[in-house]
Amino acid sequence: MPKPKKTQNEEKFALDTVSEQKRRGPKQKVSPGIIRGRADNWRVVLANVWSKLWPALENANTEGDVRAALELASLHQDEFVSQAALILSILKYPKFPRTQRGRINFLADSAAALGRVSPRRSRDICAAARAAARKKGKIIRYEFYVECSCGYKGNSFGHACPICKAAILFPVGLKMF
């Protein structure tokens, strides 16, 4: 007796599923926006405690010394204390800056990736994110097309009719400029 034929062919790929967009290259370990945000936050935090923190960090030679310095400066947060080894390696970097502001920025940007990437790559990610934010487009000028009671039809100038200088009245609460 012959085997019964399947009434429907089983499909390997259903048509109604959503296909994932595949990204080429290695999987991304970190998000640049998160790294930059953490670095900006750490810059502020480190600037506030730097007068207590730096004298102890300057003489630190072990992870325990770094942990003690962080606790001395009231940085008991797990984010900082768990990164003691990373912070020690950043402090031992041959080109560690000499100015206070440079040291704060260097340390914050280098440690912002929490060791998921190298300190150098972390600084590069922060720099690229800041450059992208500076490049982001800004509206330099905007115009309104007006039909004025004086008979003018065309673009406004300075939110007013260019002929009779009648101002455009914006709704209350709408901030246009």
N, C-alpha and C positions, 0 to 999 in steps of 0.2 A: 504494500500500500504506500503511495507517495506521501511525502511529508506535506502538511498544509503550508501554503504560501502565506507569508506575512502580508497583512492587508495594507499596512503602512510601513514605509521604510523608516527606520530610526535614523534621525539626523544627528550628526556629531555636534553641530553648532546650531543652536536655536536662533531663529531670526529676530526674536524679540528681546534678546539680551543686550545689555549695553556694553559695548567693547571699551576696555580701558585704553587710554592713550599711553602708548609706550614711549618712554624717554630713552634716548640713546646714551650710551656711556655708563659709567658706574653709578650706583644709587647714591643719592645725595645724603650725606651723613648729618648735615646741619642745615638750618634755615638761616639765610643771611639776615633777614629782618629780625629774627629773634636774637641773633648774635649782636647785631648793632644796638638793639634796644637794651640788652643786658650791659653792653659796654658803656652806653650813655648813662645808664643807671649807676653803674659802678664808678664811673668818673665822679659823679656827684657825691656818692657815699665816701669814696676814698679821699676826696678833697675836704670833706667835713672832719675826718679823723686823722688826717695826714700828720699833724703835729705830734700826735701821740704814737702813731704807727711807724713812721719812718725811722726814728732812732733805734727802735727794737729790730726792725727789718734789716737795717743796714748792717747789723752785727750778726744776723742769723746765718748759721752754717748747717743746720739740720732741719728736718720737717718739724720736730718738736719745738725748735726755736721760733719757727714761723707761726705755728699754732699758738704759742704763748704770746707772740706779738699781736696776733689777731684778737686774742681774748683780752689782752691789755687795752687794746683800742676799742673795746666793746663791740667787736664784730663777731658775735657768737653765732651768727647765721650759719647754717649747714653749707650754704653755697661757698662761703669763703673758707671755712675750716677744712672742709673735705678736699679742697684744692691746694693744700699746703705744699705738696710735692711739686705741683705745677708752678706755684708762685715762687718756690725756691729756685727752680730751673730758670724762670724768667729773670729773677734777681741776679743770677750768675751769668746772664747773657753778656758777652764782651762789649757790645755797643749799647749797654743800658744807659739811658739819658742822664745828664748831669743836673738839669734844672728840675725844680719841684713839679711844675706843670707837666713837663715832658715825662717825668717818672710816673705820675698819676695816670696820664693818658696811655702810656706804653703798657703799664701793668694792667689797666682795665681792658684795653683792646686785646692784649695777648691772652688773658685768662677768660675772656668772654665766651669762648667756645667750650669751656669746661673740660678741655683735654681731648675732645672728640677729633679735633684736627690739631696740627702743630701750632704753637704760638705765632709763628710767622704767617701761616695761612689765616689764622684768626685776625691778625692785624690787616692783612690784605682784604679779607671779606668786609671788615668794618670800613676800610678806606673806600672800597668799591661802592658800598651801600650809601656812604655819605656823598660820594661823587654823583651817584644816580639821583639822590634827593636834590642836590644843587642844580642838576640839569633839568629836573622836572619842569615842564612848561608852566609859564605864568602868563596870564592875560595882561597884555601891556595896554591895550586900548579896546573899548567896545563902543559900539554906536547904536543909536536907535533911529529907525525911520519914522519921521514925523510928518504930519499934515497940520500946518499951523493956520490959525484964523487969519493971518496976514496974507495967506495964499501960497506960502512956501511949501513945497513937497520935496522931501529928500532926507538925507542923514542929519541928525542933530550934531551940534558942536558944543561940547562941555555940558551935556544934558540940557540944552536949550536950543531954541530956534536961532540959526545964525543971522537972520535978518533983524527980527524985532527983539531978540533976547528973552522971549517968553520961556520960563523954566518948565521942565517936565516935572509934574507932581507925582511922586511915588507914593504907594500906599503906606500907611502908618505901620511901623515895625519892619518894613522891608529895607534892609541896608544895602544900598547899591554901590556906594563909594566911600 
